């Protein structure tokens, strides 16, 4: 079964809207694991508009499943990875002012930087992942950089799914198969939901992990967090 990593950025966003510690980000992470999540994902942006630096270190003390820290590889991010040594570091190309990760790396253009970063992560004992689109050139150069995994940016798939699922998934199947041929494992994330996740998994059965936050937390407002996590995991069977 593909693993479900719950992105808890939205929990921190709600907390920060009022200040204080409600909802409690650390407790939610503990509960997500207790309810069946296979991992916890966070994206600690420099402006701390959701996950803060303190959250990162607090979470590192309690997460017992796979801890995935994603972000832009600036000095702060690399220091966090080196000190925390999470199970996985996911590199995203978006600078601090971007609202959310909405594009993959140009891995050919950034091959030297990405190669150096992947070597650093390997020396730390941290699995590396690069956020990419379905362009086969970007996947080819991701493999050349020495990364362990790619994370497919699934925003376009989610946007087009309701119109034509077969058309929406086509490029992702080709990208995933090519990545597998190159020896890469495949993660996926962005706008995956209860509506489109099962089909994605059925079409890419060797999918290693999905990272889901916005849709899952939104569903949990109606369905409850425990039930929602179980519903998402069922889509991955």
PEVENMO-V932561 format. One record per run of one state. SS is the DSSP state (~ for helix, > for strand, _ for the rest). FROM is the first residue (numbers start at 1). TO is the last residue. If there is no record, write none. Layout:
SS|FROM|TO / SS|FROM|TO
//
This chain:
_|1|2 / >|3|7 / _|8|8 / ~|9|18 / _|19|24 / ~|25|34 / _|35|38 / >|39|42 / _|43|52 / ~|53|60 / _|61|65 / >|66|71 / _|72|74 / ~|75|84 / _|85|87 / >|88|91 / _|92|110 / ~|111|124 / _|125|126 / >|127|132 / _|133|135 / ~|136|144 / _|145|148 / >|149|153 / _|154|154 / ~|155|161 / _|162|164 / ~|165|181 / _|182|184 / >|185|189 / _|190|196 / ~|197|203 / _|204|208 / >|209|212 / _|213|213 / ~|214|223 / _|224|224 / ~|225|235 / _|236|237
//
